[in-house]
Amino acid sequence: MCIKQSVGTGGSNKKIDVKIIQAALNLSPSSTFKLTGNLIVDGSIGKKTIAAIELFQAGVIGMEKPDGRIDPNGASIKRLKESVQKGLSLDALIAIMGPGNPTVVSGYHSVLSNQLPQYGINTSLRTAHFLAQVGHESMSFTYTEEIASGSAYEGRKDLGNTERGDGIRFKGRGLIQLTGRKNYSDYAEYACLNLMTKGNERLVSLNPMYALDVALWFWDKRKLNTFADKDDLRVITRRVNGGYNGLADRQEYLERAKFFLI
């Protein structure tokens, strides 16, 4: 289930879990459940969130004595999943990217909405798998540039690093990291973008549109929609990562995405 521990009265109230419940409550209006004002999806439990849980339990589930708590695999979370209006809303994106800063995550909502369909990521399952991969790779849009200096790539002819300083200059950037002179050159040609003038290579990390687009370009080149359609997280992870590093974390992102999209 998408929450790992209990949320609400007497719950563990882990930040990511609370964000999921806050977003889900905002996205579950019905004739028997309507919030007077949307909850802030910030992961902080408080009286408003607990009151909203109780209101949902009473109005939608019909509990005579709402306990204000939602447990993994409990009746409340199952009913909440059924009630959520499916789609990549801003609240849903903030919850899916649970470890991230909501302000940073919000900056990617409009570009995702605009750019995903351009690459055939036009189904809920494809969207869920793409978000799972970029969520893990960028730590919920926190990092769009490799933390290491890039010096380890110096002289890597397989990456096209043939000139002195190429390793640092063409270090990993983007939501799925573009690495090496050759890959930068290929993407620059594809996007009609001048990345090869010194200093311009950082556009890939500084501009959310390009940080996302380079990941979409990578996704499309490797035909990953095909494996998303098969719901094959392992194959996609291997094609993105070269192995299975972070598979469990990618699975958690995927479960959160499916909760809100499928």
C-alpha positions as CSV (number, residue, x, y, z in Angstrom):
1,M,0.0,0.0,0.0
2,C,1.2,3.5,-0.7
3,I,1.4,4.6,3.0
4,K,3.9,2.7,5.1
5,Q,2.6,3.6,8.5
6,S,-0.5,4.9,10.1
7,V,-1.7,8.5,9.8
8,G,-3.9,10.5,12.2
9,T,-4.8,10.1,15.8
10,G,-2.2,8.0,17.5
11,G,-0.5,7.3,14.2
12,S,3.2,7.3,13.3
13,N,2.5,10.3,11.0
14,K,5.6,10.1,8.8
15,K,5.8,13.1,6.6
16,I,5.4,11.3,3.2
17,D,2.5,9.3,4.5
18,V,0.8,12.4,5.8
19,K,1.2,14.2,2.4
20,I,-0.5,11.3,0.7
21,I,-3.5,11.4,3.0
22,Q,-3.7,15.2,2.8
23,A,-3.6,15.2,-1.0
24,A,-6.1,12.3,-1.2
25,L,-8.6,14.0,1.0
26,N,-8.4,17.1,-1.1
27,L,-9.1,15.0,-4.2
28,S,-12.0,13.1,-2.8
29,P,-15.0,15.5,-2.8
30,S,-18.4,13.8,-2.9
31,S,-22.0,14.4,-1.9
32,T,-21.2,13.0,1.6
33,F,-17.7,14.5,2.0
34,K,-16.7,18.1,1.3
35,L,-13.9,20.0,3.0
36,T,-14.6,23.7,3.9
37,G,-11.1,24.4,2.6
38,N,-8.4,22.3,1.1
39,L,-5.6,21.0,3.3
40,I,-2.1,22.2,2.7
41,V,-0.1,19.2,1.4
42,D,2.9,19.7,3.7
43,G,3.2,16.4,5.6
44,S,2.5,18.1,8.9
45,I,-0.3,16.4,10.9
46,G,-2.6,18.7,12.7
47,K,-6.2,19.3,13.9
48,K,-7.4,20.1,10.4
49,T,-6.0,16.9,8.8
50,I,-7.4,14.7,11.6
51,A,-10.8,16.4,11.4
52,A,-10.8,15.8,7.7
53,I,-10.0,12.1,8.2
54,E,-12.9,11.9,10.7
55,L,-15.2,13.7,8.3
56,F,-14.3,11.2,5.5
57,Q,-14.8,8.2,7.8
58,A,-18.2,9.4,8.9
59,G,-19.5,10.7,5.5
60,V,-18.0,8.2,3.1
61,I,-17.4,5.0,5.1
62,G,-20.3,5.5,7.5
63,M,-18.4,4.9,10.7
64,E,-20.5,5.8,13.7
65,K,-17.4,6.6,15.8
66,P,-14.6,7.8,13.4
67,D,-11.2,7.2,15.0
68,G,-9.4,9.8,12.9
69,R,-6.7,7.3,11.8
70,I,-5.8,5.7,8.5
71,D,-3.8,2.5,8.6
72,P,-2.0,0.7,5.7
73,N,-4.3,-2.0,4.3
74,G,-7.2,-0.7,6.5
75,A,-10.7,0.0,5.3
76,S,-10.2,3.8,5.3
77,I,-7.2,3.8,2.9
78,K,-8.9,1.4,0.5
79,R,-12.0,3.6,0.4
80,L,-9.9,6.7,0.0
81,K,-8.1,5.2,-3.0
82,E,-11.4,4.5,-4.6
83,S,-12.6,8.1,-3.9
84,V,-9.6,10.0,-5.3
85,Q,-10.2,11.8,-8.5
86,K,-7.5,10.3,-10.7
87,G,-5.0,12.5,-12.6
88,L,-1.8,14.4,-12.2
89,S,-3.1,17.3,-10.2
90,L,-0.7,19.5,-8.3
91,D,-1.6,18.0,-5.0
92,A,-1.1,14.5,-6.4
93,L,2.3,15.4,-7.8
94,I,3.4,16.8,-4.4
95,A,2.4,13.6,-2.7
96,I,4.0,11.3,-5.3
97,M,7.2,13.3,-4.9
98,G,6.9,12.9,-1.1
99,P,10.5,13.5,-0.1
100,G,10.7,16.7,-2.1
101,N,10.1,20.3,-1.2
102,P,6.5,21.2,-2.3
103,T,7.6,24.6,-3.7
104,V,10.3,22.9,-5.9
105,V,7.9,20.1,-7.0
106,S,5.2,22.7,-7.9
107,G,7.6,24.2,-10.4
108,Y,7.5,21.1,-12.5
109,H,3.7,20.6,-12.6
110,S,2.9,22.7,-15.7
111,V,6.0,21.5,-17.7
112,L,5.0,17.9,-17.0
113,S,1.5,18.5,-18.1
114,N,2.7,20.1,-21.3
115,Q,5.6,17.8,-22.2
116,L,4.6,14.3,-21.2
117,P,2.0,13.9,-24.1
118,Q,4.6,15.0,-26.6
119,Y,6.6,11.9,-25.9
120,G,3.6,9.5,-25.9
121,I,3.4,9.4,-22.1
122,N,-0.3,9.6,-22.4
123,T,-1.6,6.8,-20.2
124,S,-1.8,6.6,-16.4
125,L,0.6,3.6,-16.3
126,R,3.2,5.3,-18.5
127,T,3.0,8.4,-16.4
128,A,3.3,6.5,-13.2
129,H,6.5,4.6,-14.4
130,F,8.1,7.8,-15.7
131,L,7.5,9.6,-12.4
132,A,8.9,6.7,-10.5
133,Q,12.1,6.8,-12.4
134,V,12.7,10.6,-12.4
135,G,11.5,10.8,-8.8
136,H,14.2,8.4,-7.7
137,E,16.9,9.7,-10.0
138,S,16.4,13.4,-8.9
139,M,15.3,12.7,-5.4
140,S,11.9,14.3,-6.1
141,F,13.3,17.1,-8.3
142,T,15.7,18.1,-5.6
143,Y,18.8,17.5,-7.7
144,T,19.2,18.2,-11.4
145,E,23.0,18.2,-11.4
146,E,25.3,15.4,-10.3
147,I,26.7,16.2,-6.8
148,A,30.2,14.7,-7.7
149,S,32.5,17.0,-9.6
150,G,32.5,14.9,-12.8
151,S,36.2,14.4,-12.7
152,A,35.7,10.6,-12.8
153,Y,34.5,11.0,-16.4
154,E,37.7,12.7,-17.6
155,G,39.1,10.9,-20.6
156,R,36.0,8.6,-21.0
157,K,36.1,8.1,-24.7
158,D,32.9,6.0,-24.5
159,L,31.2,9.2,-23.4
160,G,32.9,11.3,-26.1
161,N,35.0,13.1,-23.5
162,T,38.0,13.7,-25.7
163,E,39.0,17.2,-24.6
164,R,40.6,18.3,-21.4
165,G,38.0,19.2,-18.8
166,D,35.1,17.4,-20.5
167,G,34.5,15.2,-17.4
168,I,33.6,18.2,-15.2
169,R,32.0,20.2,-18.0
170,F,29.7,17.5,-19.2
171,K,28.9,15.9,-15.8
172,G,25.5,14.4,-15.2
173,R,22.6,16.9,-15.5
174,G,18.8,16.6,-15.9
175,L,16.1,14.6,-14.1
176,I,17.7,11.5,-15.7
177,Q,21.3,12.6,-16.0
178,L,22.7,13.5,-19.3
179,T,26.5,12.7,-19.1
180,G,29.4,13.2,-21.5
181,R,30.2,15.4,-24.5
182,K,28.7,12.9,-27.0
183,N,25.3,12.7,-25.2
184,Y,25.2,16.5,-24.7
185,S,26.0,17.0,-28.4
186,D,23.3,14.5,-29.5
187,Y,20.6,16.1,-27.3
188,A,21.6,19.6,-28.3
189,E,21.2,18.6,-32.0
190,Y,17.8,17.0,-31.2
191,A,16.5,20.0,-29.2
192,C,18.0,22.6,-31.4
193,L,19.7,24.0,-28.3
194,N,23.2,25.5,-28.0
195,L,24.7,23.4,-25.2
196,M,28.2,23.2,-26.6
197,T,29.2,26.8,-26.0
198,K,31.0,26.8,-22.7
199,G,28.7,27.7,-19.9
200,N,25.5,26.7,-21.8
201,E,25.7,23.1,-20.7
202,R,24.3,24.1,-17.4
203,L,20.9,25.0,-19.0
204,V,20.1,21.3,-18.6
205,S,20.2,21.6,-14.9
206,L,19.0,25.2,-14.4
207,N,15.9,25.2,-16.5
208,P,13.1,22.8,-15.4
209,M,11.8,22.5,-19.0
210,Y,15.2,21.2,-20.2
211,A,15.9,19.1,-17.1
212,L,12.6,17.3,-17.8
213,D,12.9,17.3,-21.6
214,V,16.3,15.6,-21.5
215,A,14.8,12.8,-19.4
216,L,11.9,12.5,-21.8
217,W,14.4,12.3,-24.7
218,F,16.3,9.5,-22.9
219,W,13.0,7.7,-22.2
220,D,11.9,7.9,-25.8
221,K,15.2,6.8,-27.2
222,R,15.1,3.7,-25.1
223,K,11.5,3.0,-25.9
224,L,10.6,2.7,-22.3
225,N,6.9,3.3,-22.9
226,T,6.8,-0.3,-24.2
227,F,7.9,-1.6,-20.8
228,A,5.7,0.8,-18.9
229,D,2.8,-0.7,-20.7
230,K,3.9,-4.1,-19.4
231,D,4.2,-2.6,-15.9
232,D,7.8,-3.9,-15.8
233,L,9.6,-1.8,-13.2
234,R,12.7,-4.0,-13.2
235,V,13.4,-3.7,-16.9
236,I,12.9,0.0,-16.9
237,T,15.1,0.4,-13.9
238,R,17.9,-1.6,-15.6
239,R,17.6,0.5,-18.8
240,V,17.8,3.7,-16.8
241,N,20.3,2.7,-14.2
242,G,22.3,0.0,-15.8
243,G,21.4,-2.2,-12.9
244,Y,18.9,-2.3,-10.1
245,N,20.2,0.4,-7.7
246,G,17.4,2.0,-5.7
247,L,14.8,-0.5,-7.0
248,A,12.9,-0.5,-3.7
249,D,12.7,3.3,-3.6
250,R,11.5,3.4,-7.3
251,Q,8.8,0.9,-6.3
252,E,7.6,3.2,-3.5
253,Y,7.4,6.1,-6.0
254,L,5.5,3.8,-8.4
255,E,3.0,2.8,-5.7
256,R,2.3,6.5,-4.8
257,A,1.9,7.4,-8.4
258,K,-0.5,4.5,-9.1
259,F,-2.6,5.5,-6.0
260,F,-3.3,8.9,-7.6
261,L,-3.3,8.0,-11.3
262,I,-4.8,4.5,-11.6
